[in-house]
Amino acid sequence: MTTAVNPILSGFYPDPSICAVGEDFYLVSSTFAYFPGVPIFHSTDLAHWEQIGNILDRPSQLPLAGCEHSQGIFAPTIRYHEGTFYMITTNVSYGGNFLVTAENPAGPWSEPHYIENAPGIDPSLFFDTDGTCYYVGTRPNTEGVRYNGDWEVWTQELDLKTMKLVGDSHKIWKGALKNVIWPEGPHLYKKDGYYYLMIAEGGTGPDHCISVARSKDIFAEFEGNPKNPIITHRHLGKDYPIIYVGHGDLVEDCNGNWYVVMLASRPCEGYTNMGRETFLAKVEWEDGWPIINRGVGKLEDTVEISLPKMQMIPKSPIYSFAQDKLDMAFLTLRNPDSDMYELDQNKGVLKLALKNVTLKEQASPAYVALRQRHQDYQAGVQMRFTPGNEQECAGIAVMQSNEYHIRFEKYLEGEQESVRVISCVGGKDDVIASCKVPKGDMILKIVACGQKADFCYQVCGEQVMVACNVDIHFLSTEVAGGFVGCTIGMYASSNGTKSDNYAEYGWMFYEQI
């Protein structure tokens, strides 16, 4: 027996999809404009998850140049059939719907197979008992779109040898509610002679929910559960600790027990800076329909699981750069240039080149980041950087989007090295605080508690506060919009000028407080 604590993946891990292979579970999530794309996790107990790779780890698999922050990769689905893993998703910025395959879930994964004549987003695969593979997706209402979000779920056979759809496509459901908006994230299953379809609907905000339908004919119109939605938190109010619940995927363990993973958000003082996270719930079946968290009807803080506890080595909060590869938890924005950073194993540092683009541009800035995973946290970097002119800067940033972020950077003011805290709100920079600093290596540190943050630096063991109680509520989905959560990372820029300079980072740390 083990206990899962929700969220099972904290931070920006939305649109979770899960599959079981024997006693092992594999889980993936969306990454939008971040690279590498689609992290994949492994667990044997559904409570403890270890990242084993990133499925889309080559630019040839994941073109992202110029895409908006909340474009790129939408809603992956992972499935396993007869020795092969399949991940299917949408790149809304380039190419549309595609799938990749692997024999080992840790990789390598194949180049993309783009699915022709597959409109819409959020594709999924279903393998029937006879081995037939079906593509399941969403698309605009084929009878004519009457309002924004008037979409439908459709399915069609997919030939895995040619990677082409065959036969006719069939509309199978529009969702549970009258005039429903955005039926999405469809997943098909088969149980006791029925095909079950689970979807999200209502949009991925306050009205989000999960609904289910069934049919004995995979191509027929599905019958909705009279008790739909089977889970939502929209009736619990904006101040409830878990909101925006929806977009789920069912899984059965080796003992015949059922569970569901889904996304939800945890508001902090009314704002969700971390975006949408991955949660777990129990599922039981009654009268041919799934019930999520029987007798409770909402997500709980913990889930008791009848599986042996998975043993994991505790992860250090300090990320060093003495290896030949970055830790797989790190992200960059869009496709990084090959010379954007270098790991110098002899010195044990990450060298980050000053690029002429900034965090405000829809480009590929010099930015190497981790996800924010807690409402209260501290993060910092050990940095060696000498700005060559007033345009050059380097430091640490907390980023919700190109137009909404906060930067803590070292720069040159006249001939004096200085640091400053800059908030970017709606694309407009505002210098909150600045001060002169001595030359040499320094630690830049951010301490965030709720929607306030302190910014300090340390040189030769002496810590100096630069700005305290800085309001950071604008680093939230509610203010910035979009589908992502905050990341915290090392960055460097020459602000539109050519530069051969770089910043050296000895380590980065992140931990809950």
C-alpha positions as CSV (number, residue, x, y, z in Angstrom):
1,M,0.0,0.0,0.0
2,T,1.2,3.5,-0.8
3,T,-0.2,7.0,-0.6
4,A,-0.2,9.4,-3.5
5,V,-0.2,13.1,-2.7
6,N,-1.9,15.4,-5.2
7,P,-0.8,16.8,-7.4
8,I,1.3,13.8,-8.4
9,L,3.2,16.0,-10.8
10,S,3.4,19.5,-9.4
11,G,4.0,22.5,-11.7
12,F,3.4,23.0,-15.4
13,Y,2.4,19.4,-16.4
14,P,-1.0,19.8,-18.1
15,D,-3.1,17.5,-20.3
16,P,-1.8,14.2,-18.7
17,S,-2.1,10.9,-20.5
18,I,-1.2,7.5,-19.1
19,C,-0.8,3.9,-20.1
20,A,0.0,0.7,-18.2
21,V,2.4,-2.0,-19.4
22,G,2.4,-4.9,-17.0
23,E,3.3,-3.4,-13.6
24,D,4.7,-0.2,-15.1
25,F,2.9,3.1,-15.8
26,Y,4.0,5.8,-18.2
27,L,2.7,9.3,-18.2
28,V,3.2,12.3,-20.6
29,S,2.0,15.9,-20.6
30,S,1.9,19.0,-22.9
31,T,4.8,21.4,-23.3
32,F,3.5,24.1,-25.8
33,A,6.4,26.4,-26.9
34,Y,9.0,24.7,-24.7
35,F,11.8,22.4,-25.9
36,P,12.4,19.5,-25.5
37,G,8.8,18.5,-25.8
38,V,6.5,16.0,-24.0
39,P,8.3,14.7,-20.9
40,I,7.7,11.1,-20.1
41,F,7.6,9.7,-16.6
42,H,7.7,6.2,-15.2
43,S,6.1,4.7,-12.0
44,T,5.2,1.4,-10.5
45,D,2.8,2.8,-7.8
46,L,1.1,5.8,-9.5
47,A,2.3,7.9,-6.6
48,H,6.0,8.4,-7.2
49,W,7.1,9.4,-10.7
50,E,10.6,9.5,-12.3
51,Q,11.2,11.4,-15.5
52,I,12.9,9.0,-17.9
53,G,13.2,11.2,-20.9
54,N,11.7,13.8,-23.3
55,I,9.9,12.3,-26.2
56,L,10.5,15.1,-28.7
57,D,14.1,15.9,-28.0
58,R,15.3,16.8,-31.6
59,P,14.4,19.9,-33.5
60,S,13.5,17.7,-36.5
61,Q,10.7,16.2,-34.3
62,L,9.5,19.5,-32.9
63,P,9.8,22.7,-35.0
64,L,8.8,25.7,-32.8
65,A,10.5,28.7,-34.4
66,G,8.4,31.8,-33.9
67,C,5.4,30.1,-32.3
68,E,3.5,31.8,-29.5
69,H,4.1,30.9,-25.9
70,S,0.9,28.8,-25.7
71,Q,1.1,27.3,-29.2
72,G,3.3,24.4,-30.1
73,I,2.5,21.0,-28.5
74,F,-1.1,20.4,-27.4
75,A,-2.4,17.3,-25.5
76,P,-0.3,14.3,-26.1
77,T,-1.6,10.7,-25.7
78,I,0.6,7.7,-24.9
79,R,-0.4,4.2,-25.7
80,Y,1.3,0.8,-25.9
81,H,0.6,-2.1,-28.3
82,E,2.5,-5.3,-29.0
83,G,5.9,-4.1,-28.1
84,T,5.7,-0.6,-29.4
85,F,5.0,2.7,-27.6
86,Y,3.0,5.3,-29.5
87,M,2.7,9.0,-28.6
88,I,0.3,11.1,-30.7
89,T,-0.1,14.9,-30.4
90,T,-0.7,18.2,-32.2
91,N,1.9,20.8,-33.1
92,V,-0.6,23.6,-33.7
93,S,2.3,25.8,-35.0
94,Y,3.8,23.3,-37.5
95,G,2.3,20.3,-39.3
96,G,-0.7,19.5,-37.2
97,N,-1.4,16.0,-35.8
98,F,1.4,13.5,-35.8
99,L,2.6,10.4,-34.0
100,V,6.0,9.0,-33.0
101,T,7.0,5.5,-31.9
102,A,9.6,3.8,-29.7
103,E,10.4,0.3,-28.4
104,N,11.9,1.8,-25.3
105,P,9.8,4.5,-23.6
106,A,13.0,6.3,-22.6
107,G,13.8,6.7,-26.3
108,P,15.0,7.2,-28.9
109,W,11.6,8.0,-30.5
110,S,11.0,8.1,-34.2
111,E,10.7,11.1,-36.5
112,P,7.1,12.4,-36.7
113,H,4.5,10.6,-38.9
114,Y,2.1,13.4,-39.8
115,I,-1.4,12.2,-40.2
116,E,-3.0,13.5,-43.4
117,N,-6.6,14.6,-43.5
118,A,-6.8,14.7,-39.7
119,P,-8.3,18.1,-38.8
120,G,-8.5,19.5,-35.3
121,I,-6.5,18.9,-32.1
122,D,-6.0,16.5,-29.2
123,P,-5.6,13.2,-31.1
124,S,-5.7,9.9,-29.4
125,L,-5.2,6.2,-30.4
126,F,-7.3,3.2,-29.4
127,F,-6.3,-0.4,-30.1
128,D,-9.3,-2.7,-30.3
129,T,-9.2,-6.3,-29.1
130,D,-8.7,-7.5,-32.7
131,G,-5.6,-5.2,-33.0
132,T,-7.3,-2.6,-35.2
133,C,-6.1,0.9,-34.4
134,Y,-8.4,3.9,-34.4
135,Y,-7.6,7.6,-34.5
136,V,-9.8,9.7,-32.2
137,G,-9.8,13.5,-32.5
138,T,-11.8,16.7,-32.3
139,R,-12.8,19.0,-35.1
140,P,-15.2,21.9,-35.8
141,N,-18.8,20.9,-36.1
142,T,-19.2,19.3,-39.6
143,E,-22.8,20.5,-39.7
144,G,-21.6,24.1,-39.4
145,V,-20.0,25.9,-36.5
146,R,-22.7,27.9,-34.7
147,Y,-20.6,29.4,-31.9
148,N,-17.0,29.6,-30.7
149,G,-16.0,26.2,-29.4
150,D,-18.7,24.3,-31.4
151,W,-16.6,21.2,-32.0
152,E,-17.2,17.4,-32.1
153,V,-15.4,14.2,-31.5
154,W,-14.7,11.9,-34.4
155,T,-12.9,8.6,-35.1
156,Q,-11.5,6.7,-38.1
157,E,-9.4,3.6,-38.6
158,L,-5.7,4.3,-38.8
159,D,-3.4,2.0,-40.8
160,L,-0.1,1.8,-38.8
161,K,1.8,0.4,-41.7
162,T,1.2,3.4,-43.9
163,M,0.4,5.9,-41.1
164,K,-2.7,6.9,-43.1
165,L,-6.4,7.1,-42.2
166,V,-8.5,4.6,-44.0
167,G,-12.3,4.4,-44.6
168,D,-14.7,7.1,-43.5
169,S,-14.5,9.4,-40.5
170,H,-17.4,9.2,-38.1
171,K,-18.7,11.8,-35.7
172,I,-19.4,10.0,-32.4
173,W,-20.2,12.7,-29.8
174,K,-20.4,16.4,-29.2
175,G,-20.3,16.3,-25.4
176,A,-22.8,16.2,-22.5
177,L,-24.1,19.7,-22.2
178,K,-26.4,21.5,-24.6
179,N,-24.4,23.9,-26.7
180,V,-21.2,22.6,-25.1
181,I,-18.0,24.3,-25.9
182,W,-14.6,22.7,-26.6
183,P,-15.2,19.0,-26.4
184,E,-11.6,17.9,-26.3
185,G,-9.0,15.5,-25.0
186,P,-10.9,12.4,-26.2
187,H,-9.8,9.0,-25.1
188,L,-11.4,5.7,-26.1
189,Y,-11.5,2.5,-24.0
190,K,-13.2,-0.9,-24.1
191,K,-14.8,-2.6,-21.1
192,D,-17.5,-5.3,-20.8
193,G,-18.6,-5.1,-24.4
194,Y,-18.8,-1.3,-24.5
195,Y,-16.6,1.4,-26.0
196,Y,-16.2,4.2,-23.6
197,L,-15.3,7.8,-24.6
198,M,-13.9,10.2,-22.0
199,I,-13.6,13.9,-22.9
200,A,-13.0,17.3,-21.4
201,E,-15.5,20.0,-22.1
202,G,-16.4,23.5,-21.0
203,G,-13.0,25.1,-21.8
204,T,-9.9,24.7,-19.7
205,G,-10.8,27.3,-17.1
206,P,-13.5,27.7,-14.4
207,D,-16.1,25.6,-16.3
208,H,-13.8,22.7,-17.1
209,C,-15.1,19.1,-16.5
210,I,-14.8,15.5,-17.5
211,S,-17.7,13.7,-19.2
212,V,-18.1,10.2,-20.5
213,A,-20.2,8.4,-23.1
214,R,-20.5,4.8,-24.4
215,S,-21.6,2.7,-27.4
216,K,-21.4,-0.9,-28.5
217,D,-20.5,0.3,-32.0
218,I,-17.4,2.3,-32.3
219,F,-18.7,4.3,-35.2
220,A,-22.2,5.0,-33.9
221,E,-23.4,8.0,-32.0
222,F,-22.3,7.6,-28.3
223,E,-24.8,7.7,-25.4
224,G,-23.8,10.1,-22.7
225,N,-23.8,9.2,-19.0
226,P,-27.0,10.6,-17.5
227,K,-24.9,11.7,-14.5
228,N,-22.4,13.8,-16.6
229,P,-20.1,15.5,-15.8
230,I,-18.5,12.7,-13.8
231,I,-16.1,15.3,-12.2
232,T,-15.8,19.0,-12.1
233,H,-15.0,21.7,-9.5
234,R,-16.8,24.5,-11.2
235,H,-19.5,24.5,-8.5
236,L,-17.1,24.8,-5.6
237,G,-16.1,28.5,-6.2
238,K,-13.0,30.3,-7.2
239,D,-11.5,30.1,-3.7
240,Y,-11.6,26.3,-3.6
241,P,-8.0,24.9,-3.2
242,I,-8.2,22.9,-6.5
243,I,-9.9,24.4,-9.6
244,Y,-10.1,24.0,-13.4
245,V,-10.5,20.2,-13.1
246,G,-10.7,18.3,-16.4
247,H,-8.9,16.5,-19.3
248,G,-8.5,13.0,-17.9
249,D,-7.2,9.6,-19.0
250,L,-8.2,6.3,-17.4
251,V,-5.8,3.4,-16.5
252,E,-6.2,-0.1,-15.1
253,D,-3.5,-1.6,-12.9
254,C,-2.4,-5.2,-12.9
255,N,-4.9,-6.0,-10.1
256,G,-8.0,-4.7,-12.0
257,N,-8.2,-1.4,-10.1
258,W,-9.0,1.7,-12.1
259,Y,-7.6,5.2,-11.8
260,V,-7.7,8.5,-13.7
261,V,-5.2,11.2,-14.2
262,M,-6.4,14.7,-14.9
263,L,-5.3,18.3,-14.9
264,A,-6.2,20.9,-12.3
265,S,-4.8,24.1,-10.9
266,R,-4.1,25.3,-7.3
267,P,-4.9,29.0,-6.8
268,C,-2.7,31.1,-4.6
269,E,-4.5,34.2,-3.4
270,G,-6.8,33.8,-6.3
271,Y,-4.2,33.3,-9.0
272,T,-2.6,30.2,-10.6
273,N,1.0,31.0,-11.4
274,M,2.0,27.3,-11.9
275,G,-0.7,26.7,-14.5
276,R,-2.2,23.3,-14.8
277,E,-0.8,20.3,-12.9
278,T,-1.4,16.5,-12.9
279,F,-3.7,15.0,-10.3
280,L,-4.8,11.4,-9.6
281,A,-8.1,9.9,-8.5
282,K,-9.7,6.4,-7.9
283,V,-12.3,5.1,-10.3
284,E,-15.0,2.5,-9.6
285,W,-17.6,1.1,-12.0
286,E,-21.3,1.0,-11.2
287,D,-24.1,0.1,-13.6
288,G,-21.7,0.3,-16.5
289,W,-20.4,3.8,-15.8
290,P,-17.2,5.1,-14.1
291,I,-17.4,6.9,-10.8
292,I,-14.5,9.1,-9.8
293,N,-13.8,9.2,-6.0
294,R,-17.0,7.4,-4.9
295,G,-18.9,9.2,-2.1
296,V,-16.7,12.3,-2.5
297,G,-17.1,13.4,-6.1
298,K,-14.1,15.7,-6.2
299,L,-10.4,15.5,-6.1
300,E,-8.8,14.7,-2.8
301,D,-5.4,15.7,-1.3
302,T,-4.3,12.0,-1.1
303,V,-5.1,8.7,-2.8
304,E,-4.6,5.3,-1.2
305,I,-3.2,2.9,-3.7
306,S,-3.0,-0.9,-3.4
307,L,0.5,-1.2,-4.9
308,P,3.9,-1.6,-3.3
309,K,5.7,1.7,-2.8
310,M,8.2,2.6,-5.5
311,Q,11.6,3.4,-4.1
312,M,13.2,6.6,-5.4
313,I,16.5,8.3,-4.7
314,P,15.8,11.8,-3.3
315,K,16.6,14.5,-5.8
316,S,19.0,17.2,-4.8
317,P,17.7,20.8,-5.0
318,I,21.0,21.8,-6.5
319,Y,21.5,21.3,-10.2
320,S,25.2,21.2,-11.1
321,F,26.7,21.4,-14.6
322,A,29.6,19.0,-14.4
323,Q,27.9,16.4,-16.6
324,D,27.9,16.1,-20.4
325,K,24.1,16.7,-20.6
326,L,21.6,19.0,-18.9
327,D,19.3,17.4,-16.4
328,M,16.2,16.3,-18.4
329,A,14.0,18.6,-16.3
330,F,15.5,21.7,-17.9
331,L,13.6,23.5,-20.7
332,T,14.4,26.1,-23.3
333,L,12.0,28.3,-25.3
334,R,11.3,27.2,-28.8
335,N,14.2,25.6,-30.6
336,P,17.5,26.7,-29.1
337,D,20.5,27.5,-31.3
338,S,23.2,24.9,-31.1
339,D,25.6,27.4,-29.6
340,M,23.2,28.9,-27.1
341,Y,24.8,27.1,-24.2
342,E,27.8,24.9,-23.5
343,L,28.5,22.5,-20.6
344,D,32.1,22.9,-19.6
345,Q,32.8,19.7,-17.7
346,N,36.3,20.7,-16.8
347,K,35.1,23.9,-15.0
348,G,31.7,22.4,-14.1
349,V,29.8,25.4,-15.5
350,L,27.1,26.2,-18.0
351,K,28.2,28.8,-20.4
352,L,25.2,30.8,-21.6
353,A,25.8,32.9,-24.7
354,L,24.4,36.4,-24.8
355,K,21.9,36.4,-27.6
356,N,20.6,39.6,-29.2
357,V,17.0,38.6,-28.5
358,T,15.2,39.2,-25.2
359,L,12.6,37.3,-23.2
360,K,9.9,39.6,-24.7
361,E,10.4,38.4,-28.2
362,Q,8.7,35.5,-29.9
363,A,12.0,34.0,-30.6
364,S,14.6,31.7,-29.0
365,P,16.2,33.6,-26.1
366,A,19.2,32.4,-24.1
367,Y,17.0,30.9,-21.4
368,V,17.5,27.6,-19.6
369,A,14.8,26.9,-17.1
370,L,13.0,24.7,-14.6
371,R,9.3,24.6,-13.8
372,Q,7.9,26.4,-10.8
373,R,6.5,23.5,-8.7
374,H,5.4,25.1,-5.4
375,Q,3.5,28.2,-4.3
376,D,6.3,29.0,-1.8
377,Y,9.8,28.4,-3.1
378,Q,13.3,29.7,-3.3
379,A,15.5,29.6,-6.4
380,G,18.9,30.9,-7.2
381,V,22.0,30.7,-9.4
382,Q,25.7,31.1,-8.9
383,M,26.9,33.3,-11.7
384,R,30.1,34.7,-13.1
385,F,29.5,37.5,-15.6
386,T,31.2,40.7,-16.6
387,P,29.0,42.9,-18.8
388,G,30.9,44.5,-21.6
389,N,28.5,47.4,-22.3
390,E,25.2,48.8,-21.1
391,Q,23.2,46.5,-23.4
392,E,24.5,43.3,-21.9
393,C,22.8,41.6,-19.0
394,A,22.5,38.1,-17.5
395,G,20.7,36.7,-14.5
396,I,17.7,34.7,-13.5
397,A,14.1,35.2,-14.6
398,V,10.6,33.9,-13.7
399,M,8.6,33.6,-16.8
400,Q,4.8,33.1,-17.5
401,S,5.0,34.4,-21.1
402,N,6.9,36.7,-23.3
403,E,4.8,39.6,-22.1
404,Y,4.6,38.6,-18.4
405,H,7.8,37.8,-16.6
406,I,10.2,39.2,-14.0
407,R,14.0,39.5,-14.4
408,F,16.8,39.8,-11.8
409,E,19.8,40.7,-13.8
410,K,23.4,42.0,-13.6
411,Y,24.2,44.9,-16.0
412,L,26.5,47.8,-16.5
413,E,25.4,51.3,-15.5
414,G,28.0,53.7,-16.9
415,E,31.1,51.9,-15.7
416,Q,29.6,50.5,-12.6
417,E,28.4,46.9,-12.4
418,S,24.9,46.8,-10.9
419,V,21.9,44.5,-10.5
420,R,18.2,45.3,-11.1
421,V,14.8,43.8,-10.8
422,I,12.6,44.4,-13.8
423,S,8.9,43.4,-14.1
424,C,7.5,43.0,-17.6
425,V,3.7,43.4,-17.5
426,G,1.8,43.4,-20.8
427,G,5.1,43.7,-22.6
428,K,6.1,46.9,-20.8
429,D,9.3,46.9,-18.6
430,D,9.3,48.6,-15.2
431,V,12.5,48.8,-13.1
432,I,11.4,48.0,-9.6
433,A,14.8,48.3,-7.9
434,S,18.5,48.5,-8.7
435,C,21.8,48.9,-6.8
436,K,25.5,48.9,-7.5
437,V,27.5,45.6,-6.8
438,P,31.1,44.7,-6.4
439,K,32.8,42.8,-9.2
440,G,33.2,39.0,-9.1
441,D,31.1,35.9,-8.8
442,M,27.7,36.3,-7.2
443,I,24.6,34.4,-6.2
444,L,21.3,35.7,-7.3
445,K,18.3,34.5,-5.3
446,I,14.5,34.7,-5.4
447,V,12.4,33.8,-2.4
448,A,8.6,33.7,-3.3
449,C,5.9,33.3,-0.7
450,G,2.4,33.4,-2.2
451,Q,2.1,36.4,-4.5
452,K,5.1,38.2,-3.0
453,A,8.8,37.8,-3.8
454,D,12.1,39.0,-2.4
455,F,15.2,39.4,-4.6
456,C,18.7,39.4,-3.1
457,Y,22.3,38.9,-4.1
458,Q,25.3,37.5,-2.3
459,V,29.0,38.3,-2.8
460,C,31.8,36.9,-0.6
461,G,29.2,35.6,1.8
462,E,27.5,38.9,2.3
463,Q,23.8,38.9,1.4
464,V,22.1,42.1,0.2
465,M,18.4,42.7,-0.3
466,V,17.6,44.4,-3.6
467,A,13.8,44.3,-3.5
468,C,11.3,42.8,-1.1
469,N,7.6,42.1,-1.1
470,V,7.4,42.5,-4.9
471,D,3.9,41.7,-6.2
472,I,4.1,38.8,-8.6
473,H,0.4,38.0,-9.2
474,F,0.8,39.1,-12.8
475,L,2.8,35.9,-13.4
476,S,-0.5,33.9,-13.5
477,T,-2.8,32.5,-16.1
478,E,-5.6,34.8,-14.9
479,V,-3.5,37.9,-15.8
480,A,-1.3,36.6,-18.6
481,G,-3.7,34.2,-20.3
482,G,-2.5,31.2,-22.1
483,F,-2.1,27.5,-21.2
484,V,1.3,27.3,-19.5
485,G,2.8,27.8,-16.0
486,C,5.8,29.7,-14.7
487,T,9.3,28.6,-15.4
488,I,12.4,29.8,-13.5
489,G,15.6,30.0,-15.4
490,M,19.1,31.3,-16.3
491,Y,19.1,33.9,-19.1
492,A,21.4,36.3,-20.9
493,S,20.9,38.9,-23.5
494,S,22.7,41.6,-25.4
495,N,19.4,43.4,-26.1
496,G,19.5,43.7,-29.9
497,T,23.3,44.1,-30.2
498,K,25.9,41.7,-31.4
499,S,28.0,40.1,-28.6
500,D,30.5,37.4,-28.1
501,N,30.2,37.6,-24.3
502,Y,28.7,34.9,-22.2
503,A,27.7,34.2,-18.5
504,E,28.9,31.2,-16.6
505,Y,26.6,29.5,-14.1
506,G,28.2,27.2,-11.6
507,W,24.9,25.8,-10.4
508,M,21.2,26.5,-10.1
509,F,19.0,25.5,-7.1
510,Y,15.2,25.3,-6.6
511,E,13.4,24.1,-3.5
512,Q,10.1,24.4,-1.7
513,I,10.0,26.5,1.5
